Amino acid sequence: MAQALRFAIEEMPSSMLRGCVLEVDEDRFDGMQMQKLYDADGYPLTRRGPAVRHRR
């Protein structure tokens, strides 16, 4: 799940994130929820710096 979050937040244009849903087992996360999970202290992967993110 962490790698999917990283892809959605760091690689996809932010305009696409608004319409995305990540489904893990029985749980569904919309774009805003994905951003919160990515920003959480418990996110296990190294994040890219904000200047490197592909925000469109």
C-alpha positions in Angstrom: 0.0 0.0 0.0 2.8 2.4 0.8 4.3 2.1 -2.7 0.8 2.8 -4.3 0.5 5.9 -2.1 4.0 7.0 -3.1 3.0 6.6 -6.8 -0.3 8.4 -6.4 1.2 11.4 -4.5 4.6 11.8 -6.1 4.0 10.7 -9.7 0.4 11.3 -10.7 -0.8 14.8 -11.5 -2.7 16.3 -8.5 -5.7 16.8 -10.8 -5.9 13.0 -11.2 -5.6 12.4 -7.4 -8.9 14.1 -6.8 -10.8 11.4 -8.7 -8.7 8.4 -7.5 -9.7 5.8 -5.1 -7.2 3.3 -3.5 -8.8 0.0 -2.4 -7.0 -2.2 0.0 -8.9 -5.3 1.2 -12.3 -3.9 2.2 -11.1 -0.3 2.8 -11.4 2.5 0.2 -9.4 5.7 0.4 -10.1 8.8 -1.7 -7.5 11.3 -2.8 -7.7 13.4 0.4 -7.4 10.3 2.6 -4.4 9.1 0.5 -2.7 12.4 1.0 -3.3 12.2 4.8 -1.9 8.7 4.9 1.2 9.8 2.9 1.7 12.8 5.2 1.3 10.7 8.4 4.3 10.2 10.7 3.8 6.4 10.3 4.3 6.4 6.5 7.1 3.8 6.1 8.9 4.9 3.0 11.2 7.8 2.3 9.4 10.8 0.8 10.7 13.0 -1.9 11.0 16.7 -1.0 8.0 18.9 -2.0 10.0 20.6 -4.7 10.6 17.2 -6.5 7.0 16.1 -6.5 5.2 16.1 -9.8 2.3 18.4 -8.8 0.3 19.5 -11.9 
